[in-house]
Amino acid sequence: MSSDQANEFKSALDEALSKFGIDSLDEGQRRQLITHYSMLRRWNQRLNLTRIIEPDEAARLHYAESLFGASFIGEERTLLDIGSGAGFPAIPLAVAKPQLLVTALDSNNKKSLFLKEVKDELGLDNLKVVTARLDEYDWAGQEILTSRALDRAELVLPLLIGRLKPAQRLMLYCGPELMAKLEGEVNRRIETHQIPHSKTRLIAIISQD
């Protein structure tokens, strides 16, 4: 990524974070996000990580949206990002909350390799990358589960939600259609929060009580 592209993304990121009311990141953390974006652009040329790559859209839809979820993480110390892919929301959350132990779970070897490279490049000691399917992974000890772009979400999520323990919460980035389907199928407490500057995107917090 050229210096002009880096500056363009930095400006877009600063603007998006300001619009979302996110002011807790220091310059070092912002540089980590810029580095992740640079790696994302480079790897995306040979590995289909995301179709959203332009600075303004990426800053708002990938980074600011992911970081908006940090406001719903309380004292929990462990988070599992299911189907992490390009690293959203796992990477921004790991950057923003160094005390949170984040596990990025993805079954695709190439995507997991990308995430491991990001972990090393950003020096994220609180990030763990696991290559496995959800049904192969023991997530019983995770306090927060999150997902933003899960394959076969309509099939997988009801089963996952049904297995939530009392101490666990699911933080789901989704749209109204998936939310309506889940509300009709699962018997769990659901609270929803509209994502800023979006008419269709929301975060749902799902728990037993």
KOLMARLO-764573 format. One line per field, with one value per residue (C-alpha): residue number from 1; y negated, z, x negated. Coordinates in pm, 1 decimal, decimal comma. Layout:
N
i <- NUM; ... $
y <- Y; ... $
z <- Z; ... $
x <- X; ... $
//
This chain:
209
i <- 1; 2; 3; 4; 5; 6; 7; 8; 9; 10; 11; 12; 13; 14; 15; 16; 17; 18; 19; 20; 21; 22; 23; 24; 25; 26; 27; 28; 29; 30; 31; 32; 33; 34; 35; 36; 37; 38; 39; 40; 41; 42; 43; 44; 45; 46; 47; 48; 49; 50; 51; 52; 53; 54; 55; 56; 57; 58; 59; 60; 61; 62; 63; 64; 65; 66; 67; 68; 69; 70; 71; 72; 73; 74; 75; 76; 77; 78; 79; 80; 81; 82; 83; 84; 85; 86; 87; 88; 89; 90; 91; 92; 93; 94; 95; 96; 97; 98; 99; 100; 101; 102; 103; 104; 105; 106; 107; 108; 109; 110; 111; 112; 113; 114; 115; 116; 117; 118; 119; 120; 121; 122; 123; 124; 125; 126; 127; 128; 129; 130; 131; 132; 133; 134; 135; 136; 137; 138; 139; 140; 141; 142; 143; 144; 145; 146; 147; 148; 149; 150; 151; 152; 153; 154; 155; 156; 157; 158; 159; 160; 161; 162; 163; 164; 165; 166; 167; 168; 169; 170; 171; 172; 173; 174; 175; 176; 177; 178; 179; 180; 181; 182; 183; 184; 185; 186; 187; 188; 189; 190; 191; 192; 193; 194; 195; 196; 197; 198; 199; 200; 201; 202; 203; 204; 205; 206; 207; 208; 209 $
y <- 0,0; -339,2; -624,0; -810,3; -513,9; -482,0; -851,2; -823,5; -531,4; -704,9; -1007,0; -782,4; -586,5; -899,8; -1033,9; -706,0; -667,4; -1025,3; -971,6; -655,2; -834,7; -607,6; -813,3; -557,2; -448,3; -594,8; -657,3; -322,7; -137,1; -337,2; -246,5; 120,5; 89,4; -85,5; 198,3; 454,7; 266,7; 258,7; 634,3; 688,8; 502,8; 696,8; 1041,3; 966,6; 963,9; 1341,1; 1448,4; 1341,1; 1195,7; 916,1; 722,0; 404,3; 264,1; -109,5; -328,8; -504,3; -190,8; 23,8; -231,9; -257,9; 89,9; 300,9; 108,7; -139,1; 114,7; 380,4; 137,4; 30,1; 377,0; 306,7; 90,7; 402,4; 595,7; 551,2; 732,3; 1044,8; 1166,3; 1412,7; 1370,8; 1614,4; 1471,0; 1737,4; 1737,7; 1457,3; 1447,7; 1119,7; 1054,6; 864,3; 801,4; 1003,0; 782,2; 441,0; 575,9; 730,2; 397,9; 191,0; 418,0; 554,4; 727,7; 926,5; 1270,6; 1296,9; 1624,8; 1594,1; 1915,4; 1999,6; 2331,0; 2196,4; 2262,3; 1968,3; 1722,9; 1856,0; 1807,8; 1446,0; 1395,2; 1547,1; 1310,2; 1017,7; 1134,7; 1143,5; 816,2; 625,8; 793,8; 899,8; 1123,6; 1135,4; 1290,1; 1662,7; 1803,7; 2146,0; 2333,7; 2543,2; 2567,0; 2450,8; 2803,9; 2923,0; 2657,8; 2659,0; 2311,8; 2388,3; 2156,8; 1852,7; 1575,0; 1384,7; 1532,6; 1306,0; 1338,5; 1092,9; 1295,2; 1657,0; 1903,8; 2071,4; 1838,5; 1920,1; 2287,6; 2258,1; 1978,8; 2137,4; 2445,0; 2230,6; 2012,7; 2319,7; 2429,7; 2099,0; 2135,8; 1889,3; 1715,3; 1676,8; 1409,7; 1397,6; 1058,8; 1083,7; 829,5; 874,4; 729,1; 721,9; 1027,1; 1261,0; 1102,1; 1160,4; 1524,5; 1580,0; 1411,1; 1655,8; 1962,7; 1917,4; 1879,7; 1646,6; 1289,3; 1062,7; 695,3; 502,9; 189,9; 0,2; -53,4; -427,5; -570,8; -252,5; -187,8; 188,4; 302,2; 381,3; 562,7; 818,7; 937,2; 1281,9; 1456,0; 1695,3; 1430,1 $
z <- 0,0; -97,5; 149,4; -20,5; 29,8; 392,0; 453,0; 280,0; 499,7; 814,9; 739,1; 665,2; 985,4; 1199,1; 1048,6; 1094,2; 1455,9; 1527,4; 1374,9; 1581,4; 1898,9; 1943,2; 2104,6; 2317,4; 2066,2; 2095,5; 1799,1; 1841,7; 1819,4; 1512,7; 1347,1; 1417,1; 1238,5; 944,1; 924,1; 926,8; 644,2; 443,8; 486,2; 398,0; 68,7; -18,6; 65,8; -94,0; -434,8; -415,1; -144,6; -144,5; 204,6; 145,5; -130,5; 83,4; 25,8; -51,0; 236,9; 327,3; 318,2; 493,7; 770,2; 840,1; 770,6; 884,2; 1151,9; 1313,2; 1306,9; 1467,3; 1732,7; 1813,2; 1959,9; 2218,9; 2411,8; 2492,8; 2639,1; 3013,2; 3250,0; 3037,8; 2966,5; 2678,5; 2335,4; 2045,7; 1696,7; 1486,6; 1117,1; 1160,3; 795,1; 735,6; 1109,5; 1177,6; 1452,5; 1609,6; 1508,0; 1594,0; 1926,2; 2013,7; 1932,4; 2129,5; 2437,0; 2515,7; 2832,2; 2635,2; 2519,6; 2166,0; 1971,1; 1595,0; 1467,9; 1098,0; 914,9; 606,6; 624,2; 403,6; 602,0; 925,9; 784,5; 707,8; 1063,3; 1206,8; 993,7; 1123,6; 1482,2; 1441,9; 1249,3; 1499,3; 1805,2; 1939,0; 2232,8; 2329,4; 1996,5; 1928,3; 1583,0; 1557,6; 1232,2; 1293,1; 1237,5; 1521,5; 1583,1; 1621,9; 1875,1; 2249,1; 2320,7; 2665,7; 2838,6; 2620,6; 2790,5; 2474,3; 2133,0; 1833,3; 1463,4; 1176,4; 855,4; 937,3; 655,9; 678,7; 968,9; 961,2; 1019,7; 1255,4; 1488,1; 1634,8; 1731,5; 1880,2; 2073,0; 2211,4; 2364,0; 2534,9; 2904,3; 3165,3; 3184,8; 2806,4; 2566,3; 2186,8; 2030,5; 1677,4; 1400,6; 1167,5; 973,2; 1047,6; 835,9; 1025,6; 1353,6; 1280,1; 1194,4; 1516,8; 1728,9; 1586,2; 1649,7; 1973,9; 2328,1; 2462,8; 2583,9; 2290,8; 2310,2; 1993,7; 1930,6; 1602,2; 1455,7; 1406,9; 1059,7; 937,4; 873,2; 846,4; 1054,0; 1422,8; 1707,1; 1895,4; 2241,5; 2307,1; 2645,0; 2861,1; 3097,7 $
x <- 0,0; -138,7; -184,5; 101,5; 333,9; 223,5; 293,6; 629,5; 729,1; 600,8; 818,8; 1117,7; 1059,9; 1030,8; 1353,1; 1542,0; 1432,0; 1534,8; 1880,1; 1924,6; 1817,1; 1514,7; 1238,5; 1054,2; 789,1; 440,7; 210,7; 36,9; 367,7; 469,4; 140,7; 213,7; 547,2; 381,4; 127,8; 409,5; 582,0; 259,0; 216,0; 580,4; 541,4; 226,4; 363,2; 698,6; 530,3; 481,0; 724,1; 1087,0; 1108,2; 1359,6; 1532,2; 1522,3; 1176,6; 1207,3; 1080,8; 1407,0; 1620,8; 1362,1; 1308,8; 1680,6; 1816,5; 1522,3; 1336,0; 1577,8; 1860,4; 1640,9; 1520,0; 1876,2; 1919,3; 1648,4; 1895,0; 2100,1; 1808,1; 1805,0; 1570,0; 1551,4; 1200,4; 1251,0; 1409,8; 1451,8; 1500,9; 1672,7; 1587,2; 1337,5; 1227,7; 1044,7; 1045,8; 1366,4; 1447,8; 1162,6; 868,1; 1018,7; 1149,0; 810,7; 643,3; 894,2; 904,0; 555,6; 682,0; 939,9; 826,5; 962,2; 980,4; 1028,9; 1187,7; 1197,5; 1206,5; 1024,4; 649,2; 552,8; 764,5; 619,3; 269,9; 356,9; 481,6; 164,0; -45,1; 161,8; 118,9; -259,2; -285,3; -67,9; -222,3; 117,9; 29,9; 398,5; 503,4; 519,0; 594,0; 761,2; 824,1; 1135,5; 1507,5; 1728,8; 1857,7; 1497,8; 1399,0; 1465,4; 1600,4; 1738,8; 1489,8; 1561,6; 1756,7; 1852,4; 1913,1; 1938,8; 1999,9; 2023,0; 2023,8; 2094,6; 2158,6; 2501,4; 2588,5; 2959,7; 2880,5; 2584,3; 2693,6; 3011,1; 2807,8; 2531,4; 2776,4; 2947,6; 2615,9; 2535,1; 2461,3; 2590,0; 2251,2; 2218,9; 2342,6; 2356,8; 2281,0; 2414,8; 2355,9; 2651,1; 2942,0; 3316,4; 3404,5; 3172,7; 3278,2; 3648,3; 3579,3; 3385,0; 3651,5; 3904,4; 3690,1; 3495,6; 3617,7; 3353,5; 3325,6; 3235,9; 3147,2; 3072,1; 2865,1; 2871,6; 2525,7; 2462,0; 2520,3; 2687,7; 3055,5; 3020,2; 2722,8; 2750,5; 2581,5; 2787,6; 2685,4; 2830,3; 2822,4; 3019,3; 3155,2 $
//
